[in-house]
Amino acid sequence: MIDFRKLLILPREEDEETTFSEIQEGIFFRGHNLWLLVISMGIACVGLNTNSSAAVIGAMLISPLMGPIVGAAFGLSIGNRHLIRLGIVNWILMIIVAIFSSTMYFLISPFHAETAQLESFKTATIFDCFLAILGGFAWFLGIVRKEAIKVIAGVAVSTACIPPLCTAGFGLANGNWDYFWGGFYYYLINCFFIGVGTFILSIILGYQKFYLKKNKVRNLRTYLLISLISIVILFPSVLLTKKKWNLEKLKERSDNYIKNIKAKHPELAIINYEAFQDKGENFLKVTVLNDSITLSKKTLNDHDNMVRDIHLIWRYSPRQENNQNPEVKNLQTQISALQEAIEQLKSQNNIN
């Protein structure tokens, strides 16, 4: 018979004093930790600036960002005001150093393009909140184990605290407040819910009972405060998640519409299309290579019911301009050659 109690139990490999010492030591932000943060911020900034995911992951692995967060949350759990104060002070210092480092880099860098890596850390959703709280669980489980380096490294990558601060620095350096506030909010929810995960697991593992005398009134107030702050912080992420979901559905519907158009009118050369939202309205911008085909705009707009609530924007490149533009003319020649090659392959397959 399987003993499910032993299977699911969370044994502690260290005593309470050892865990407390490790958490307290990780709070302090000086010496090696300070320089590791500056170096990791530089690596992450280069990765975001050059769209290199490898550099961003490397920066997350060496960054010492979560020590003060875990320390403050653990201090709140066991009622240690000194630990809470140390965690908050070092956390604020860490934010100042990180944003200053990233802002200086992006001010000096000659590249100011908004890369895909930067874009990915600008918008935080409710899924990032769940990821952060799970990261807090994993981080604390790693701390109470004797060999925790693999767990802690994995949490550092999964929760991604460094890139959002770099994104905020990019926004500050370029005067782009969407990137600044988006990156900073992304970082804030990571920090808060990592702390919540630490707080919950420290209670489950019995650290609160060991350090704190039973005080139901104080505990209830703490739980209510954390719950209230969680709701306030979660609210923007819910709105952002809804916005992202709507945009994904818009892109899916746009892909289906273009697919249907191409299937029913293969002679229509659609070279590009883009779905986007503006002021709560849905738009689909479609660029056609030329207008030699006699399909009216009304026919295309009324083609399918799936675009009734999407504003279609058709862009044409007239035949006269195409003949005068060598690049477009060359593109048309290549398309024609490809179409002939496809027809030849079809005929060969029919013969075989």
PLY file of the C-alpha trace (Angstrom):
ply
format ascii 1.0
element vertex 352
property float x
property float y
property float z
element edge 351
property int vertex1
property int vertex2
end_header
0.00 0.00 0.00
1.17 3.50 -0.83
1.38 5.81 2.17
0.03 9.03 0.64
0.82 10.95 3.80
4.54 10.25 3.40
4.27 10.83 -0.34
2.84 14.35 -0.02
4.59 15.53 3.15
7.10 18.39 2.89
10.05 17.47 5.10
12.49 20.21 6.19
16.13 19.31 5.69
17.32 22.25 7.84
16.34 23.53 11.27
14.58 26.86 11.76
17.69 28.80 12.80
19.63 27.71 9.70
16.80 28.72 7.38
16.47 32.07 9.15
20.21 32.73 8.77
20.16 31.89 5.04
17.18 34.17 4.40
18.73 37.02 6.41
22.05 36.68 4.61
20.32 36.85 1.22
18.62 40.13 2.11
21.72 42.30 2.25
22.44 44.12 -0.95
26.11 45.02 -0.97
29.49 43.82 -2.20
29.13 40.84 -4.52
25.33 41.09 -4.71
25.49 44.75 -5.71
27.96 44.17 -8.53
26.17 41.00 -9.66
23.00 43.04 -10.04
24.75 45.75 -12.11
26.40 43.11 -14.32
23.18 41.12 -14.76
21.29 44.31 -15.64
23.89 45.08 -18.30
23.62 41.58 -19.79
19.81 41.74 -19.77
19.80 45.19 -21.40
22.06 43.96 -24.20
19.80 40.92 -24.67
16.64 43.02 -24.81
18.30 45.60 -27.06
19.56 42.98 -29.53
16.58 40.63 -29.19
18.77 37.86 -27.72
16.79 35.48 -25.50
20.00 33.66 -24.48
21.46 36.84 -22.96
18.20 37.59 -21.12
18.08 34.09 -19.62
21.74 34.33 -18.59
21.06 37.62 -16.81
18.15 36.08 -14.91
20.35 33.22 -13.73
22.99 35.44 -12.12
20.77 38.22 -10.76
20.37 38.42 -6.93
16.98 40.11 -7.05
14.74 37.94 -4.91
16.61 37.89 -1.59
15.06 41.07 -0.10
11.58 40.07 -1.31
11.71 36.66 0.33
13.28 38.17 3.46
10.53 40.77 3.92
7.77 38.19 3.31
9.33 35.71 5.74
9.74 38.49 8.32
6.07 39.38 7.94
5.12 35.74 8.42
7.07 35.29 11.67
6.45 38.81 12.99
10.09 39.92 12.80
10.02 43.69 12.22
13.81 43.92 11.85
13.72 41.40 9.00
10.81 43.23 7.34
12.65 46.57 7.56
15.88 45.09 6.18
14.01 43.47 3.29
12.12 46.64 2.30
15.18 48.92 2.55
17.33 46.59 0.44
14.49 46.03 -2.01
14.14 49.79 -2.60
17.92 50.12 -2.98
17.89 47.26 -5.46
15.19 48.95 -7.58
17.08 52.26 -7.63
20.35 50.62 -8.70
18.63 48.42 -11.31
16.62 51.21 -12.96
19.60 53.59 -12.90
21.85 50.95 -14.54
19.33 50.06 -17.26
18.45 53.70 -17.97
22.13 54.62 -18.36
22.64 51.74 -20.77
19.71 52.69 -23.00
20.76 56.35 -22.96
24.22 55.38 -24.23
23.07 52.64 -26.64
22.69 53.76 -30.27
19.83 51.28 -30.74
16.40 52.47 -29.61
14.12 50.06 -31.47
11.27 48.39 -29.60
12.32 44.74 -29.97
10.12 41.69 -29.47
11.97 40.88 -26.23
11.20 44.33 -24.83
7.60 44.05 -25.95
7.16 40.72 -24.14
8.01 42.28 -20.76
5.80 45.34 -21.18
2.44 43.70 -20.50
1.80 41.54 -17.44
-1.25 39.28 -17.30
-2.94 37.32 -14.56
-0.94 34.27 -15.67
2.25 36.08 -14.67
0.75 36.56 -11.19
0.10 32.82 -10.90
3.60 32.12 -12.16
5.08 34.44 -9.53
3.20 32.88 -6.61
4.25 29.40 -7.77
7.79 30.75 -8.00
7.51 31.92 -4.39
6.50 28.40 -3.35
9.40 26.86 -5.25
11.89 29.43 -3.92
10.99 28.77 -0.30
11.03 25.00 -0.84
14.50 25.46 -2.28
15.63 27.42 0.78
14.55 24.72 3.26
16.54 22.13 1.32
20.26 21.60 1.74
20.99 21.74 -2.01
18.77 24.45 -3.42
20.87 26.00 -6.20
19.01 24.25 -9.06
15.59 25.17 -7.70
16.55 28.80 -7.07
18.09 29.14 -10.55
14.92 27.74 -12.13
12.73 30.14 -10.16
14.92 33.09 -11.19
14.33 32.25 -14.86
10.62 31.42 -14.59
9.63 34.53 -12.61
11.78 36.92 -14.71
12.44 39.83 -12.34
15.39 41.36 -14.22
13.89 41.95 -17.75
10.86 44.00 -16.58
13.15 46.43 -14.73
15.28 46.74 -17.87
12.10 47.41 -19.84
11.22 50.16 -17.36
14.72 51.60 -17.84
14.23 51.52 -21.62
10.98 53.45 -21.25
12.60 56.01 -18.95
15.57 56.52 -21.27
13.37 56.97 -24.35
10.52 58.86 -22.73
8.16 55.99 -23.48
5.89 55.81 -20.45
3.98 52.76 -21.70
7.19 50.75 -21.46
8.19 52.31 -18.14
4.93 51.70 -16.30
4.32 48.39 -18.07
7.75 47.04 -17.13
7.56 48.37 -13.58
4.10 46.86 -13.02
5.35 43.53 -14.40
8.20 43.64 -11.89
5.91 44.71 -9.04
3.50 41.78 -9.44
6.46 39.38 -9.64
7.86 40.71 -6.36
4.55 40.82 -4.53
3.34 37.34 -5.46
6.75 35.77 -4.87
6.41 37.26 -1.40
2.87 35.89 -1.05
4.10 32.42 -2.01
6.85 32.66 0.60
4.39 33.89 3.24
1.92 31.05 2.63
4.50 28.26 2.54
6.28 29.47 5.67
2.96 29.13 7.50
2.27 25.69 6.01
5.71 24.43 7.06
5.22 25.67 10.61
7.72 28.53 10.80
5.08 30.94 12.08
4.24 28.62 14.99
7.93 28.29 15.85
8.71 32.01 15.91
5.38 33.66 16.66
3.14 33.24 19.66
-0.49 32.56 18.83
-2.28 35.81 18.15
-5.40 35.22 16.09
-6.31 38.91 15.89
-2.89 39.90 14.51
-2.85 36.99 12.05
-6.33 37.83 10.79
-5.37 41.46 10.18
-2.25 40.38 8.28
-4.21 37.95 6.11
-6.86 40.58 5.33
-4.21 43.15 4.44
-2.40 40.75 2.09
-5.70 39.71 0.50
-6.73 43.33 -0.07
-3.37 44.28 -1.62
-3.50 41.15 -3.81
-6.90 42.17 -5.20
-5.71 45.72 -5.92
-2.56 44.49 -7.68
-4.42 41.77 -9.58
-7.07 44.11 -11.01
-4.89 45.75 -13.73
-3.52 42.34 -14.74
-7.08 41.07 -15.26
-7.82 44.02 -17.57
-4.55 43.45 -19.46
-5.34 39.75 -19.77
-8.76 40.56 -21.24
-7.17 43.01 -23.69
-4.57 40.44 -24.75
-7.26 37.77 -25.14
-9.35 40.05 -27.36
-6.33 40.85 -29.51
-5.49 37.16 -29.91
-9.07 36.39 -30.93
-8.95 39.30 -33.39
-5.77 37.92 -34.96
-7.32 34.45 -35.19
-10.44 35.77 -36.89
-8.33 37.90 -39.23
-6.23 34.88 -40.21
-9.41 32.93 -41.02
-10.80 35.81 -43.06
-7.62 36.17 -45.13
-7.52 32.40 -45.59
-11.08 32.43 -46.96
-10.34 35.38 -49.25
-7.28 33.63 -50.68
-9.22 30.39 -51.17
-12.12 32.06 -53.04
-9.98 34.60 -54.92
-6.51 33.09 -55.44
-5.84 35.66 -58.15
-5.88 38.42 -55.51
-2.26 39.00 -54.44
-2.40 39.80 -50.71
1.16 40.55 -49.67
0.57 41.67 -46.09
-2.10 42.12 -43.42
-2.18 43.40 -39.86
-4.84 43.17 -37.16
-4.86 45.80 -34.42
-7.08 47.64 -31.96
-7.45 51.38 -31.57
-9.73 53.17 -29.08
-11.73 50.01 -28.48
-12.31 49.36 -32.19
-11.04 46.38 -34.23
-9.16 46.98 -37.47
-7.69 44.77 -40.19
-5.30 46.43 -42.62
-4.74 44.45 -45.82
-2.18 45.35 -48.49
-2.79 44.05 -52.02
0.00 43.95 -54.59
-2.07 45.52 -57.38
-5.64 46.43 -58.33
-5.73 44.69 -61.71
-8.43 42.29 -60.48
-11.95 43.58 -60.76
-13.07 42.97 -57.19
-14.83 45.92 -55.68
-13.99 47.09 -52.19
-17.60 46.51 -51.17
-17.38 42.88 -52.30
-14.30 42.33 -50.18
-15.72 44.15 -47.16
-18.98 42.14 -47.27
-17.23 38.87 -48.03
-17.76 37.15 -44.70
-19.83 37.58 -41.56
-16.73 37.18 -39.41
-15.65 40.77 -40.12
-18.93 42.52 -39.32
-17.37 44.16 -36.25
-13.92 44.63 -37.83
-13.10 47.75 -39.82
-11.31 46.69 -43.00
-8.61 48.94 -44.44
-7.61 47.95 -47.98
-4.39 49.31 -49.41
-3.65 48.94 -53.11
-0.52 49.37 -55.15
-1.74 50.55 -58.62
-0.44 48.82 -61.73
0.99 52.09 -63.07
3.16 52.57 -59.98
4.21 48.95 -60.01
5.61 49.27 -63.51
7.65 52.26 -62.40
8.94 50.64 -59.21
11.77 48.15 -59.96
11.49 46.44 -56.56
7.76 45.80 -56.86
8.13 44.73 -60.49
10.87 42.26 -59.46
8.59 40.92 -56.71
5.78 40.41 -59.22
8.15 38.53 -61.53
9.21 36.23 -58.69
5.58 35.56 -57.73
4.72 34.71 -61.33
7.68 32.35 -61.56
6.64 30.61 -58.35
3.07 30.23 -59.60
4.33 28.64 -62.84
6.57 26.28 -60.85
3.62 25.24 -58.66
1.46 24.56 -61.71
4.24 22.43 -63.24
4.57 20.41 -60.04
0.80 19.86 -59.95
0.78 18.66 -63.54
3.70 16.30 -62.93
1.94 14.78 -59.92
-1.23 14.24 -61.99
0.80 12.47 -64.70
2.48 10.24 -62.11
0 1
1 2
2 3
3 4
4 5
5 6
6 7
7 8
8 9
9 10
10 11
11 12
12 13
13 14
14 15
15 16
16 17
17 18
18 19
19 20
20 21
21 22
22 23
23 24
24 25
25 26
26 27
27 28
28 29
29 30
30 31
31 32
32 33
33 34
34 35
35 36
36 37
37 38
38 39
39 40
40 41
41 42
42 43
43 44
44 45
45 46
46 47
47 48
48 49
49 50
50 51
51 52
52 53
53 54
54 55
55 56
56 57
57 58
58 59
59 60
60 61
61 62
62 63
63 64
64 65
65 66
66 67
67 68
68 69
69 70
70 71
71 72
72 73
73 74
74 75
75 76
76 77
77 78
78 79
79 80
80 81
81 82
82 83
83 84
84 85
85 86
86 87
87 88
88 89
89 90
90 91
91 92
92 93
93 94
94 95
95 96
96 97
97 98
98 99
99 100
100 101
101 102
102 103
103 104
104 105
105 106
106 107
107 108
108 109
109 110
110 111
111 112
112 113
113 114
114 115
115 116
116 117
117 118
118 119
119 120
120 121
121 122
122 123
123 124
124 125
125 126
126 127
127 128
128 129
129 130
130 131
131 132
132 133
133 134
134 135
135 136
136 137
137 138
138 139
139 140
140 141
141 142
142 143
143 144
144 145
145 146
146 147
147 148
148 149
149 150
150 151
151 152
152 153
153 154
154 155
155 156
156 157
157 158
158 159
159 160
160 161
161 162
162 163
163 164
164 165
165 166
166 167
167 168
168 169
169 170
170 171
171 172
172 173
173 174
174 175
175 176
176 177
177 178
178 179
179 180
180 181
181 182
182 183
183 184
184 185
185 186
186 187
187 188
188 189
189 190
190 191
191 192
192 193
193 194
194 195
195 196
196 197
197 198
198 199
199 200
200 201
201 202
202 203
203 204
204 205
205 206
206 207
207 208
208 209
209 210
210 211
211 212
212 213
213 214
214 215
215 216
216 217
217 218
218 219
219 220
220 221
221 222
222 223
223 224
224 225
225 226
226 227
227 228
228 229
229 230
230 231
231 232
232 233
233 234
234 235
235 236
236 237
237 238
238 239
239 240
240 241
241 242
242 243
243 244
244 245
245 246
246 247
247 248
248 249
249 250
250 251
251 252
252 253
253 254
254 255
255 256
256 257
257 258
258 259
259 260
260 261
261 262
262 263
263 264
264 265
265 266
266 267
267 268
268 269
269 270
270 271
271 272
272 273
273 274
274 275
275 276
276 277
277 278
278 279
279 280
280 281
281 282
282 283
283 284
284 285
285 286
286 287
287 288
288 289
289 290
290 291
291 292
292 293
293 294
294 295
295 296
296 297
297 298
298 299
299 300
300 301
301 302
302 303
303 304
304 305
305 306
306 307
307 308
308 309
309 310
310 311
311 312
312 313
313 314
314 315
315 316
316 317
317 318
318 319
319 320
320 321
321 322
322 323
323 324
324 325
325 326
326 327
327 328
328 329
329 330
330 331
331 332
332 333
333 334
334 335
335 336
336 337
337 338
338 339
339 340
340 341
341 342
342 343
343 344
344 345
345 346
346 347
347 348
348 349
349 350
350 351
